[in-house]
Amino acid sequence: MELLGDGPVRLQGILSHIGLCKRLMNAASDDIK
């Protein structure tokens, strides 16, 4: 199990990815209005 190898770095990457997805969703919902 190498998933826990670089925990903080991986967690930061996941959080930034989630933030990017939220921004994309917000932009899409703005286009729909």
N, C-alpha and C positions, 0 to 999 in steps of 0.2 A: 504493500500500500504506500505509494509515493505521493498520494494526494495531500498528506499532512506535511510533506517535505518543506514547502515554503508557504506556510499558512497565511501570514499577514499580506504577502505580495499577492497571493491568489485571491484572498478576500477583497483586497483593494480593487483588483481587476473585475471581480464579480459586481462590486458595488458601483463602479464606474459604468459597467455595461448596463446595469439596471437603470442608472440615471439617464444614460443615452436612450434607452428604450422609452422611458417616461417622456423624455423631450420629444421623441418622434411621435408618440401617441398624442401629445398635446398639440403638436403642429398639425397632425392629421385631423384632429377634432376641430381645430380652428378652420381648416380648409372646408370642412363639411358644412359649417354654419353659413 
